[in-house]
Amino acid sequence: MRILSPAQRHRARVLQEQAQAASPYGVELQGDAYGLMRVKLSQDKTRLSQIQSHERRAEMKARLLPEYFDWIDTSLSTGQGAVDQVLTTVMVWAFDAGAYRLGLDIAAYVIRHRMAMADDYKRSPAAIVIDELSNAYLKGQWAPLFVQADAEEVRHLAPLPLDEDSERAQTAALLIEADTLTAEQDAPDQARAKLHKAIAYAALGKVQTAEEPDLSTIEPEALSLALTRLQRALELDSNAGVKKDIERVERALNKASASSPPEPEEEPATSTEQPATASPASRKNAAPTRKTTATARKRAAAK
C-alpha cells in the first residue's frame, strides 16, 4: 500500500475540499484532485481486471481501499452531492471486500444526495446495497472487515474478534441497517425479500436454507424478529423458500411461551385499620354505634 506523508495527505485533503466546494449538487466534481483520483482509480481497475478469481479480487480491493480512506472521509464530511465516480466505485469495492460498515457509510451519503453510480454499474445504489449484503450472507461469503488503526495510526481493514452471539447480533444489525437505509428506495421485490430472509437467518445464526439450528437456544426476541422478517420475505416473494422456516420458528416461539413461568399474581392488600379519612358511607354507618353506646351509659347511671 502506498503511504503518503502527513504533508502529502494534508495537501490532497485541501485540494479535495476545494474541489467539493466548487462542485455543487448534480454536476461532476472538478479540479486536479479529482482528476488524479480518477487516474489512480483507472490504474487500480486495470490491476483488478488482471485477476480472474473473484475471491482474490476481493482481497485486492481490501488492500487497495485504505488508499482511498482520506478521499472517502473528506467526501462524506464536506461533499455537497456532486457526481463522484471514485466514491461510488469504492462503495461497491467496500461491499465486495467485506467492508460492509464502510460501504454503508458511503451508501448513506450517495443515497441521500441521489447520486448516480459510476458508468460501470447499471443498478441503483439502493439495489446494490440490497443485493451485495444479502448475497454475501446467504451465499456463505460473509466475512466483515472494519477500519482499524495500527500502533502507528495507519488505518487498514481487518476483522473484529467477537464471540458467536456478538457476531450474530452484529451481522443482523448491519443487514437491518441496509434495509432501513433503502426502505424508501425503489428496488425489486425479490431482492428485498432476499434481504429480509438474510436478516432472519442472521438472527437465527443460520446461513443455508437446509440448515436447522437449535431454535430452543435462541432468545424469544430474536425468534420474533426472524419470524417477522420471514413472513415479510414470503409476502414479497412466494418463492423465497422460507415457508418451513416460518413453521419452525412459530413452533419454537410457542414452546418458549408455554415453558415460561407465569407471572406471580399480586395478593390483595388486607388491613384491619380504619382509614384515616373514612368515606361518607362509613361515617354514616359508624354513627349509630356511638349513639347506642351513649344510651347504654345513661341507663347504667340511672341504676
Secondary structure, DSSP 8 states (H G I E B T S, - for coil): -----HHHHHHHHHHHHHHHHT--TTSB--SHHHHHHHHHHHHHHHHHHT---HHHHHHHHHHHGGGGHHHHHHHHHH--S-B-HHHHHHHHHHHHHT-HHHHHHHHHHHHHTT----TT--S-HHHHHHHHHHHHHHTT-----EEEE-TT--EEEE-----HHHHHHHHHHHHHHHHHHHTTS---HHHHHHHHHHHHHHHHT--STT----GGGS-HHHHHHHHHHHHHHHHH-TTSS-HHHHHHHHHHHHHHHHHS------------S--SS--HHHHHHHHHHHHHHHHHHHHHHH-
